Amino acid sequence: HPYFVQQELVDFCKDNGIVVTAHSPLGAPGLTSRAFKTDSDPVLMENPTVAAIAKKYGRSAAQVLIRYHLDRGISVIPKSVTPSRIKENFEVLDFSLSQEDLETLAGLDRKLRLVGAKLFPTHKYNPDRA
């Protein structure tokens, strides 16, 4: 997601034929477990920049975030249990984001991992190990 772009890793994977998958491409808005997120973590889908780009394209914030990954050549696994949102998540194949908008979204990078690493802060393979 745009708060954790990892461009160097994405480039390495592409250069070596490795497919990158965005596991939480929307910033895990429904995740409430303290093991993963805190109240101070920003909500990506409420970011004003994301909202402005969504308005520009007449799309939802979720659609813009999904398209952001697709336009970067990253496969996407958005999670939803709501039929209307699942349908909306698929309605991203008829537009692309401009290079300027892709760069704007990448500029939101905060090196912020929202899922996973907080569960195992001292594990030897945790990239954010203390």
C-alpha positions, 0 to 999 in steps of 0.5 A: 500500500502507499504507506509501505511502498518498498520500491527497491524490493518490488524492483528486485522481485520484478528483475528476478521474475518474482511476482509481488502480491499486495496482501493488504492493498487497502491498508487493512481498514477492518483490522482491529486486533491490537497485535497488528494495529494501534489506534494511532495508525493512519487509515489509508482509505481516509487519506485526503490525497487518496480521496482527491485522486478517487474523486478525480477518476470518479472512483472509490478510494478502494478502487484507486488503491487497487488500481495503484498496485495493478499499475505497478505490476503487483497482484492484489488480494483485497479482503471484503465480505460485503458483496457490493464491495467485492463487486466494486473491487473488480471494477478497476480494469477499465481505467489506469492511473496517470504517472503523476497520480502513481507518483503522488500515491508513492509519495505517501510512503511512511515505511509503515507496515500495518500487518504482520511484523508487530506479532513477532518483534524479535524474530530473527527474520522480522525485517523490522526487528528491534 
